[in-house]
C-alpha cells in the first residue's frame, strides 16, 4: 500500500463524510473503491477512443477493397 496526501474540496469532503457515516465504511476503503471505479471508467473511455480510431482506419481500407472488387466485377461483365 502507498500513502498519499490529498487536497479535497470542502463540499466533496462533507458529502463523503455524510455518506461514510451511513455506510459505516472506513474512509480509506471508500476512496480506494472510488478510485478503482473511476480508473475502470477511464480505461473504457481510452479503449473506446482507440477502437473508434482503428475502426475508422479499417472502414477506409474496407471501402477501398470493395471499390476494387466492384471494378473487377464490372470489368468481368464487360467481356
C-alpha positions, 0 to 999 in steps of 0.5 A, a space after each residue: 500500500 502507498 500513502 498519499 496526501 490529498 487536497 479535497 474540496 470542502 463540499 466533496 469532503 462533507 458529502 463523503 463524510 455524510 455518506 461514510 457515516 451511513 455506510 459505516 465504511 472506513 474512509 480509506 476503503 471508500 476512496 480506494 473503491 472510488 478510485 478503482 471505479 473511476 480508473 475502470 471508467 477511464 480505461 473504457 473511455 481510452 479503449 473506446 477512443 482507440 477502437 473508434 480510431 482503428 475502426 475508422 482506419 479499417 472502414 477506409 481500407 474496407 471501402 477501398 477493397 470493395 471499390 476494387 472488387 466492384 471494378 473487377 466485377 464490372 470489368 468481368 461483365 464487360 467481356 
